Amino acid sequence: MAIKQGIWKLADSAGEPPRKLRAAGLADEGLLEEQIMQDVAILNRDWLLIGRQVRTAFDKLVDLLAIDANGTVIIIELKRDKTPRDVVAQAIDYASWVVTLADYQLIDIYQAFAERYGRPHATLGEAFEAKFGIPLDSVTLNESHQLVLVATRLDASSERIITYLNDHAQLSINAMFLAAFEDGGNRYLSRAWMIDPDEPSQPVARKAKKEPWNGEFYVSFGPHYPWADPCVST
């Protein structure tokens, strides 16, 4: 399912016919990251960036990390050119690290991000409440997470893998296709999702949560007991 994007300038009152804008190609990933840093709505207006070039425990760098209003962590990998299958594996590898992160580690990741890049809010709590209008402690951080590959195109094998992982492996992974266009010295960026992000998806993983044992045992039997009930007279 190859996705090819185009933009047309519509006909005007002077009778000029619709005109397709010239594809300009995307700049390097660093420049694309800068654009997203200025406005994360390029990807999704409901995300809050919390990290850039985040170093994992196995010394690899995640391009971007974000969270949404539910505390879901979004792992974002930017790929300017054709994305091979090993990039999908790389994103899953990053997810295996993200799922282990405790709340305080995500808070520390954001603080380092804010200090390095001069973000308007110094703490994750402040940034979260400013973005979503609710306090950070009202949500469960990292209860689930998503993977998003940002590319100009995907090879057919990667598309099949992403579709399979969503449909059968309960893995929330998606791809976003970006395309740049030029018209009269102005540059434009368009986007298209591989899978509609408004459709419900399954989380990659969930943190196991167990209530402390209260010291009591409970046993449930069916309606027919193999012995006489001492509470019933015969």
Beta strands, then each sheet from edge to edge (+ up, - down):
strand 1: 8-9
strand 2: 19-20
strand 3: 22-23
strand 4: 48-55
strand 5: 61-67
strand 6: 73-79
strand 7: 145-151
strand 8: 173-183
strand 9: 186-193
sheet 1: 1+ 2-
sheet 2: 3+ 8- 7- 6- 5+ 4-
sheet 3: 3+ 8- 9+
end
